[in-house]
Amino acid sequence: MNPRPWIIAETNWKHVQQTRYEVAVLPWGATEAHNYHLPYATDSLQNDAIAAEAGRIAWEAGAKVAILPNVPFGVQTGQLDIPFCINMNPSTQLAVLEDVISSLEGVGVMKFVIMNGHGGNDFRQMLRELQARHPKMFLSTVSWFQAVKGDDIFEIIGDHADERETSLIMHLHPHLVLPKGEWGPGTDNRWKLKAINEKWAWAQRDWLKATNDTGSGDPQHSTADKGRRYLEALGAKIATYLVELAAVDITKLYEPSK
């Protein structure tokens, strides 16, 4: 396979020095348990594939996008008692982002997107702080699991190792998925606190107490074909943002009211 010019890990200096990239995309995943049947790298494997597909569609539409290597460690502070759920604190993420953004700004790549692939990550407050430090840049974040919910594809949508994630990995890396007889049901244990169950209050979940197999969502109806269709839908949707962002003048981002 020839190097994909939108994937920075695959391309080379000969190509890069001849290309004016407009948008840099940093996929950011995690390393964590995903029910019994999915690999620890699920968030990162999905994120890489979705970012690559969105980048391909955007590139072929004329947008000069650069997909950076995925960061494989996310915020896991509710899973510190699960082996190899590698935690990266938000303060560390902020420091990493400062270095990445500074490197991009130094070479004139002024539009930046974090492709978030892990529910424990939340980059919005970090970007508020970083935007003030880098006022000439445009900083944004996209969470793929919010971009396309998949109601028209899936029967039961959860939020971790569910039908969506299981179907994606069955499509992308079927050899990494255990046989169906070994899947856990992905049942959750509800909070005793009514306000949190009603979602107008929030607290971090203690994962081994909140779940029974580290999954949150029933994967039983997952198929590789659903994963293929979902990847296509996600790539197409996220590419629209990358194309639009590549074309826009970031000094003129707002429409005047009429």
N, C-alpha and C positions, 0 to 999 in steps of 0.2 A: 504494500500500500504506500502510495506517495505521501510525503509529509503534508498535513493539512495546514495551510498558512494561517488559519485563525487559531490554531493550537500552538501556543508559544513553546511548549515543551518539545514539540516535533519540528518546528521550523528552525531556521538558521540565520546567522548574521548576514549572509549574502542577500536573503530575502528581506529581512527586517530593515536593513539600511536603505532599501529601495521603496519601503512602504510607509505611508503616513497613517498610523493607527489612530483612530478617533476615540475608541472606547476600550477600556480594560475591564475584564470581568474576573473576579476572584471567587471561585467556588470554595465554600467553607462547610465542611461536613463534620464528622465525629467518628470516634471509635468506641463502640458500645454493643452490649448484648441486644439482640433482636429476636425475642421469643427463643424457642429451642432450635428453630430450623434455618434462620437466616444468618449470614456472616456478620462479624463485628464491623466490617467495613461497609455495611449496607448504605449508610448515609452518604459516604464518600463515593462509592461506586455509582449510585444513582445520580449524585450531583455532577460528577464528571460527565456522565452520558447525557444528561439534560443540557448542561452548559455547552457541550460539544455540538449537540443537535441544534440548539438555538443559534450557536455561533455559525454553524454551516448555513442555515437558512438566511441569516442576516448577511453573511459574507456574499452568498450567491445573489442577494438583492442589492449588492453594492456597498454595504456598510463595512468599513474596515474595523473589525472587532478583534480583540486579542483575548483569548481565554487563557488565564494563568493556571498554574498547577493548583490542585485542590489542597486546602489545609485540612489534615485528617483528624485534628483534635478539637473538640468542642467543650462547652460548659457541661460538666457531669457532676455537679456538686450534690445532686440527689442520689447519686449512684456510686459513691466512693467505696461502698462495701461490696461492690461487684468486681471481681478481678478483671483487670485490663480495660475497664471503662476509664480511659485516660482523660483526666480533667485538665482543661486549660481555663483558668479563671478569666472573667471579663477584663480585669485590669491587664492581664497578659495579652489578651486579644487586642486591646486598645494599643498597646505598645507595638505589636506586630503590624497593625493597620497603619500606625504612624510611619513606620519604616517603609512599608509598601507604597503608601500614598506619596511620601516624600520622593521616593525613587521615580515614580511615574511623573510627578510634577517636574522633576528635574530635567526630564527629556521631553516635556511638552505634551504628554498624554493627560488631558485635563478632565476626562469624563470617566468615572469609576463606579462600578457596580459590584456589590457583594452578592453572590448567588448563595443564599443560605439553604442548607439542606438538613438542618437539625433543629428540632423544636426547642431545645435548651439554649440555643444561641439567640440573642436579641441585640442587633447592632444599632438600633435606632438612636439610643442615647449616646453611644460612642460617636456616631456620625454627626450628631449635634455639636459635640465638642471638637471633633476634627474639622468640621466645616468652618468653624470660627478660626481655626489655625491655618486653614488653606482656603481663603475666601475666593480665590480665582478658579478653584476647581469645582466640579459638580460631583457630589458624593451621594450614592443611593444604594438601596438594598432591595432585593427581591427574594421572597421565600417561595420555592416552587410549589409547595403543598398548599399555598394560598392562591396561586395563579390560576390553576385549573383544579377544581375540587374533584371532578370525575363522577358526578351523580349519574350521568348517562352511560357510564361504563361499569361501575361497581355496584354491588348489592349492599355491602356493609362497609361503611367508611369509619375507620378508627383513626388513631393518631400515632401508632408505633408498631411496626411489624404487622400491619394490618393487611387487608386485601390489596390495597394500592401498592404498598412496598413489596409485598410478597410477589405480586404479579410483575412488577418491574424487574426484580432480581431473577424471577423465572425466565423472563425474556432476555435479560442482559447476560446473566451468568448462571444458567440452569444447573451447572455442575456444583455450584456452591449451596444449593438448596437441598435440605434433607428430605427424604421421602415423606409423603403426606401423613402417613401413620405416626410420624414423630413430631408433628406440629402441635404446639400447645393451643388452647382455645382463645388465648388473649383476653381473658376476662379481667375487669378492673374491680377493685374494692373501693366503694364510695367513701368519701369523707363523712365523718359524723357532724361536720359543720355545714349547716344549711346554706349560709351565704356563699361558701366556696362552691358547693354543688350547683348553686344558681348562677355562678360565674360573675357575681358582682363584688366578690372578694377573691383574693388569690393568695396562695402560698405554694412553695415548692413541694412537689411530691417526694416522699420517701419511697423510692421505686420498688424495693423488695416488699414493702408493706402495701403499696397501692396496686401492685400487680401480682400475679401468681406464677408467671413464666417469663417475665420481663416484657411481654407483649401487651399492647393496649389496643385491642381491635381484633375482631374475628377474621382470620385469614382463609377460612374454609372454601370460599368460592373463587379463590385466586386461580388465574390461568396465565400462561405466557402470552396468549393473544391479547388479553386485556392489558398486559404490560406494554405490548407493542403499540396498541392504540393510544394508551395514556402517554407514552413517551412522545409519540407524534403530536398529540394535542399540546403537550407542554412545550415542546420545541417550537411549534408554530406560534403559540401565544407569547412566549418570552421573547422570541425573535422580533415581534412587532415593536416591543419596547426598545430593543437594541438598535433596530433600524431608525426608529424615531429619534432616539438619543444621539446616534451618530450624526444625524442631519441637522439637529437643532443648534442654534447659536445660544450658548449658555449665558450670554449677557442679555438675552431677550427671551426669557422663559415664560413670561406671563402675558396673557391676552388682556388688553385694556377692556374695562367694562364699558358696555354700550348704554 
